Amino acid sequence: MAKKRKMIPIDLDGMLTLPQAAKLMDLDETYVRRLVTSGKIAGVKFGRNYLVSRESAMHFQKTPGRGRPRVKR
């Protein structure tokens, strides 16, 4: 017998797809996926795709992280 999954309501208005989030953040799509799976930015797996919170993506972009500084191209 198959397990029943818990349904969680999601507000899709504030969500971006991985390509949209990567473009907004000026990062590679695979890196954004890694950020979501590690929990550094808010996101959810929707089917076989990930959706990223717009607020979380913009906050991550504004907040400088550790390591090498980003260079504008």
N, C-alpha and C positions, 0 to 999 in steps of 0.2 A: 504494500500500500504506500502510495506517495505521501511525503510530508506536506502539510499545508504550510505555506509561507505567510508570514504576517505582512499585511498590507500597511504601508506607511504613506500618509498623504504628503505630496511634494508640491511646492509652489514652483511651477515651471517658468514663471515670469522672471524670476531672479537668477535663472540658471543659464549657463553657456555650455556648448559642446566643447570637447577638447580642442579642436582646431580653432574655434572662436576664442577660447581662453588663451591659447598659445599665441595667437596673433595680438590679442590685447596686452598680454604680458611681455611680448617680444622674446619668447622662449620657444624651445623645440617642443613639439607635441609629446614626444616620449618622456621628456623631463617633467612636463606638467602631469602626465599620467602617474609618474613616480611620486610626485608631490601629493597627489590625491590618495594613492594607495598607502603612502606612509603616514597620512593624516596631517601633513603640514598645511594643506589648504582643504577647505570643506568641499566635498563632492560626494556623489553617489553613483553606483553602477546602475544603469537603466538599460535592461536587456543586455546587450553585449557592448554597449557604449557607456562612457562616463559623462556625467553632467557636473559642472563645476559652479559653485556659487560665485556670482559676479562680485559681491562684496568681498569675499575671501580672496579672489584673484586680484582685485584692486588693492586690497590691504597688503598682500604679499609683494606686489609690485612697488608700493611706496615704502615699505619697511626694508631697510638695507639688511642683508644677511651677512654671515661670516664669509671670509674668503676674499677672493680677488674682486675688486670693484668692477661694476659693469661699465662698459664703454659704449657710448652712442655711436652708431654707424652712420 
